[in-house]
Amino acid sequence: MKVELANGHETMVRFKDYGFFVPKDIAGSMVTMEGAAFLKTMTVEEQLHMAEDAGKEIDSTQISKDIISYGFEAAGVEIHQ
């Protein structure tokens, strides 16, 4: 699941050991999560590889620097409706 952060960035939330999932129709809902937050650096090479795997035609000059992304591994998620 993707979650918008207070700073305007977005984080991909993965579920610990794939032990649970959340409904697909919760877009726009507030959630409380328990788990571990982390930063991940994606190199230019990794970005190009992902683009290739996705079948995207990318000019290598379009991807020119490493990017830092936010991640979260959730041990639990509470959905507020």
C-alpha positions as CSV (number, residue, x, y, z in Angstrom):
1,M,0.0,0.0,0.0
2,K,1.2,3.6,-0.6
3,V,0.8,6.2,2.1
4,E,1.1,10.0,1.7
5,L,3.3,11.5,4.4
6,A,2.9,14.8,6.1
7,N,5.9,16.3,4.2
8,G,4.2,15.6,0.8
9,H,6.3,12.5,0.1
10,E,4.9,9.1,-0.3
11,T,6.0,5.8,1.2
12,M,5.5,2.2,0.1
13,V,4.3,0.1,3.0
14,R,5.0,-3.6,2.9
15,F,3.5,-6.0,5.4
16,K,5.8,-8.0,7.7
17,D,6.3,-11.5,6.4
18,Y,3.2,-10.9,4.2
19,G,1.3,-11.9,7.3
20,F,-1.7,-9.6,6.5
21,F,-3.1,-7.3,3.9
22,V,-5.5,-4.3,3.8
23,P,-8.6,-3.9,1.7
24,K,-8.1,-2.2,-1.7
25,D,-10.9,0.3,-1.2
26,I,-9.4,2.3,1.6
27,A,-8.0,5.1,-0.6
28,G,-8.3,8.4,1.3
29,S,-8.6,6.8,4.7
30,M,-6.4,7.7,7.7
31,V,-4.3,4.8,9.0
32,T,-2.1,4.2,12.0
33,M,0.8,1.9,11.5
34,E,3.2,0.0,13.8
35,G,6.5,-1.1,12.4
36,A,9.9,0.1,11.1
37,A,10.5,3.1,8.9
38,F,13.6,3.3,6.7
39,L,15.3,5.3,3.9
40,K,16.4,3.5,0.8
41,T,18.9,4.8,-1.8
42,M,18.1,3.7,-5.4
43,T,21.1,4.0,-7.6
44,V,21.0,5.1,-11.2
45,E,21.7,1.5,-12.3
46,E,18.8,0.2,-10.2
47,Q,16.4,2.8,-11.6
48,L,17.4,1.9,-15.2
49,H,17.0,-1.8,-14.4
50,M,13.5,-1.3,-12.9
51,A,12.5,0.8,-15.9
52,E,13.7,-1.9,-18.3
53,D,11.9,-4.6,-16.3
54,A,8.7,-2.6,-16.5
55,G,9.1,-2.4,-20.3
56,K,9.6,1.4,-20.3
57,E,11.6,3.0,-23.0
58,I,13.9,5.4,-21.1
59,D,16.7,7.4,-22.4
60,S,19.6,6.9,-19.9
61,T,20.0,10.7,-19.7
62,Q,16.5,10.9,-18.1
63,I,17.8,9.1,-15.0
64,S,21.0,10.8,-13.9
65,K,21.2,10.6,-10.1
66,D,20.5,8.3,-7.2
67,I,17.2,8.9,-5.4
68,I,16.2,8.4,-1.8
69,S,12.9,6.9,-1.1
70,Y,10.9,6.3,2.1
71,G,9.9,2.8,3.1
72,F,7.9,1.2,5.9
73,E,7.5,-2.4,7.0
74,A,4.2,-2.7,9.0
75,A,3.7,-5.2,11.7
76,G,0.1,-3.8,12.1
77,V,-2.2,-1.3,10.4
78,E,-5.3,0.3,11.9
79,I,-7.7,1.9,9.4
80,H,-9.7,4.9,10.6
81,Q,-13.0,5.4,8.7
